[in-house]
Amino acid sequence: MRMIHAPLSEEDVRSLRLGEVVGISGPIVTARDEAHMRALEKGPENSPGCLRGCVLFHCGPIVSESDGVYSVVAAGPTTSARMDKLEAEMIRRFGIRAVIGKGGMSSEVADAMRECGCVYLAAVGGAAVTYAESLTVTDVEWKDLGMAEAVWEMDASSFGPLVVAIDADGDSLYESVRKRIRR
């Protein structure tokens, strides 16, 4: 497993190969539907700075709070296709370098990834507690959206394994499987 360190540069992202297994350390940010919609409505200049150039995790974490300190209890990937209509614009406007989720994303999102230098990293569903062990909350934005929809800033330590399922050339493991099935 290759370890990568966020924040990621375009060069870092373009060096990742389709099917490669990686782990990631450094800052990652969670965001789902509501956070995507708000960020696109407000724009980069009026949204949390952590969204710019980030590693974006499609996740609605379960977080506990004790005396103002947050702990991640579970952090499983959300089905990324839910964000298909929003993600290409997020990548373009916010300069997102990597998206972590499950199930893949549309060809329109893959096109934005190719244009901007971004990858899709597939996480394993059902591993929420294991993933949580490598995450530490550093901040939270837009708490009014609720725990699952808030933007959680986290520090990852050897977070993974993750599979490069859409690379920065727009090639997709999911599309490869679809083509094989059609044959």
C-alpha positions in Angstrom: 0.0 0.0 0.0 1.4 3.4 -1.1 1.1 6.1 1.5 0.2 9.6 0.3 0.2 12.8 2.3 -2.4 15.6 2.1 -2.7 18.3 1.1 -2.2 16.8 -2.4 -0.7 18.6 -5.3 -1.9 18.1 -8.9 1.4 16.3 -9.5 0.7 14.0 -6.5 -2.7 13.1 -7.9 -1.6 12.6 -11.5 1.1 10.1 -10.3 -1.6 7.8 -8.9 -2.5 4.8 -11.1 -5.9 3.2 -11.7 -6.2 0.2 -9.3 -3.4 1.3 -7.0 -4.0 0.8 -3.3 -3.2 3.8 -1.1 -3.4 5.0 2.4 -3.6 8.7 3.2 -2.3 10.9 6.1 -3.1 14.5 6.6 -6.2 16.7 6.5 -9.4 15.4 5.0 -12.9 16.9 5.0 -16.3 15.2 5.1 -19.2 16.6 3.0 -22.4 15.1 1.7 -25.4 16.5 -0.2 -26.4 19.4 2.0 -22.8 20.6 2.4 -22.2 20.4 -1.4 -25.4 22.4 -2.1 -24.5 25.1 0.4 -20.9 25.4 -0.7 -22.0 25.7 -4.4 -24.6 28.3 -3.4 -22.1 30.4 -1.3 -19.1 29.8 -3.5 -15.5 29.3 -2.5 -15.0 32.8 -1.0 -17.9 32.3 1.4 -17.5 28.6 2.3 -15.1 27.0 4.8 -11.5 27.4 3.6 -10.9 23.7 4.3 -12.9 22.8 1.1 -10.4 24.4 -1.2 -7.9 21.9 -2.6 -9.1 19.3 -0.2 -9.4 15.5 0.1 -13.2 15.3 0.2 -14.7 12.2 2.0 -18.3 11.4 1.2 -19.1 10.5 4.7 -21.7 11.3 7.4 -19.6 10.4 10.4 -20.9 9.5 13.9 -19.1 11.8 16.3 -19.3 12.0 20.0 -18.6 15.1 22.1 -17.2 15.3 25.6 -16.2 18.6 27.2 -15.9 20.2 23.8 -13.6 17.5 22.4 -15.0 15.5 19.4 -14.2 11.8 18.8 -15.0 9.9 15.6 -17.1 6.8 16.5 -17.8 5.6 12.9 -16.8 7.0 9.5 -18.1 4.9 6.7 -18.2 6.0 3.1 -21.5 7.3 1.6 -22.6 6.2 -1.8 -20.9 8.8 -4.0 -23.5 8.7 -6.8 -25.7 10.8 -4.6 -23.4 13.7 -5.3 -23.1 13.1 -9.1 -25.0 16.2 -10.0 -22.9 18.4 -7.7 -19.4 17.0 -7.7 -18.1 18.1 -11.1 -18.8 21.7 -10.2 -17.3 21.2 -6.7 -14.1 19.9 -8.3 -13.9 22.7 -10.7 -14.8 25.6 -8.3 -13.0 24.3 -5.2 -10.0 22.6 -6.8 -10.7 19.3 -5.0 -7.8 16.9 -5.4 -9.3 13.6 -4.2 -12.8 12.3 -3.5 -13.2 9.3 -1.1 -16.4 7.3 -1.3 -18.0 4.1 -2.4 -19.7 3.0 -5.6 -18.0 5.4 -8.1 -19.2 8.5 -9.9 -20.5 9.5 -13.3 -18.5 10.1 -16.5 -19.2 13.9 -16.1 -17.4 13.7 -12.7 -14.6 11.7 -14.3 -14.3 14.4 -16.9 -13.9 17.1 -14.2 -11.3 14.9 -12.5 -9.3 14.7 -15.7 -9.6 18.5 -16.4 -8.6 19.5 -12.9 -6.3 16.8 -11.5 -8.5 14.9 -9.1 -8.9 11.2 -8.3 -11.7 9.0 -6.8 -10.5 6.8 -4.0 -12.9 3.9 -3.3 -13.3 3.0 0.4 -14.7 -0.3 1.7 -18.3 -0.2 2.9 -18.8 -1.8 6.3 -15.5 -0.6 7.7 -16.8 2.6 9.4 -15.4 1.7 12.9 -12.0 0.7 11.5 -11.8 3.9 9.4 -12.8 6.0 12.5 -9.7 4.7 14.4 -7.4 6.6 12.0 -9.3 9.9 12.2 -9.1 12.8 14.6 -11.5 15.8 14.4 -9.7 19.1 14.2 -12.8 21.4 13.5 -16.4 21.4 12.3 -18.2 23.8 10.1 -21.9 24.2 9.3 -23.0 22.3 12.4 -26.5 23.6 11.7 -26.8 21.0 8.9 -26.7 18.2 11.5 -24.0 15.7 12.4 -24.1 13.7 9.2 -24.2 16.7 6.9 -21.8 19.1 8.6 -18.4 19.7 7.2 -16.0 17.8 9.5 -12.3 18.7 9.3 -10.2 15.7 10.3 -6.6 14.6 10.5 -6.1 11.2 9.0 -3.3 8.8 10.0 -2.7 6.0 7.5 -6.4 6.1 6.5 -7.2 3.2 4.2 -6.9 1.0 2.3 -8.4 3.0 -0.6 -8.3 2.0 -4.3 -7.7 4.5 -7.0 -11.0 3.7 -8.8 -11.1 6.8 -11.1 -7.7 8.3 -12.0 -6.7 11.8 -13.0 -6.9 10.7 -16.7 -10.6 10.0 -16.2 -10.2 6.2 -16.4 -12.6 4.3 -14.2 -12.6 0.8 -12.8 -16.4 1.0 -12.6 -16.6 1.8 -16.3 -14.2 -1.0 -17.1 -16.5 -3.5 -15.3 -19.6 -2.1 -17.0 -17.9 -2.6 -20.4 -17.0 -6.2 -19.6 -20.5 -7.0 -18.4 -22.0 -5.6 -21.7 -19.8 -7.9 -23.8 
